[in-house]
């Protein structure tokens, strides 16, 4: 963005709340300190999708660094419709659902964009990061696919795929982004001091693995040890954001196996891989059961608009 930097004073969390009748839509929550969250819009969805599968999961929000636009992208999926997980994995929607806005209050209608490859099941948990080197957004997600015709792989395997876009309207051809020996899903990436830190759920071992890269290219990353994080089982949907008032980062992970919602961890050194679990009494997730979402810092003016439009 051009002009003088405007300091951030709070945080916006977009998320869904589960497989209830209205749970798979986009909900908003606000925090002043990044650890204590209050539900907006009286705990009701702010954005609803009536296209595609007529529900969304794993919403993620990103601010454009070049203009005043925000983009919210999400999985086109509604498990509450009764189709089940097997159908989603093998025959799910190949679309992502996209909204955009300039003020976080007045949003476009949702639109569906097909990014999944022909052999893919569902396009899971799409996220994006701006690539300064190419002046475009890298959008990435998980899909379960089989191997090539020359491969011995016959069972579907979860891998990360990616596409690039400048405007979230036109997308480059989809490419394989990350493949591991195990199934992997739910990647999130943060940039810091010229490096990129990538957090991915190992779907086989059900924990989070960390990598560091010199660029966003798929071959630019190498593993980074994070013993405390790797020792936490039954988590997914990692999200990491810098604290507004200090040199510290918060990583939140969705404790899906226990149904306990988000668990926050803090670090003051991304290179170290050292995280500490925040004590139970030192954070508050609010009233709704917050599931896999995305966090952005917001300015005082943006906070005012959000609270005036959606209440506390």
Secondary structure, DSSP 8 states (H G I E B T S, - for coil): --SS---EEEEEEEEE--SSTTTSSBEEEEESSSSBEEESGGGS-SB---STTS-EEEEEEEE-SSSS-EEEEEEE--GGGS--HHHHHHH---EEEEEEESSSSSB---EEEE-S-TT----EEEEEEEETTTTEEEEEEEEEE---TTSS--S-EEEEEEEEESSSSS----EEEE--SS-EEEEEEEEETTEEEEEEEETTTTEEEEEEESSSSTTSEEEE--HHHHT--S-EEEEEEE-TTSS-EEEEEE-TTTT--EEEEEES-GGGT--EE--GGG-B--SS--EEEEEEEEEHHHHHHHHHHH--
